[in-house]
Amino acid sequence: MPVSFDLAELRGYHYHTGMVFAAFIPSVGREIARGGRYDNIGAVFGRARPATGFSADLKLLSSLSKQSRQVAQRELIFAPYSDDLVLSQVIRDLRAQQRAVVQQLPGQTGSAKELGCTSILEQDNKDWVVRPLV
């Protein structure tokens, strides 16, 4: 996921004492959260300490959650753990095509179905092919 920094970010709030930030995702045309650094917060209550905080629009986050459940319906390809360089290249190629691939880690338990995958990469002779899970 890409991360970018805007070093010219300025806000009209005077309670931030350090870096401020905002979180964005490509599908939303505005920030989904914002926050910053607050030094000496709580000094008026006798306990000054540094803190970082943020705020977010819960209605917006809820709508994004609904969208993510819809996205979860898309194809998710399971790739077994292997040192095979051809498999590694096939996985890179699939990801370059914007296809989601989950590769098993050494010693990892759990089947492709348990991981929510809809397809699996299987070796057919010397080729790796994507097949639907049945």
Secondary structure, DSSP 8 states (H G I E B T S, - for coil): ------TT---S-S---S-EEEE--TTSSS-SEEEEEEEEETGGGT--EEEEEEEE-HHHHHHHHHHHHHHTTS-EEEE-----HHHHHHHHHHHHTT-EEEE--TT----TTTTT-SEEEEEETTEEEEEE--
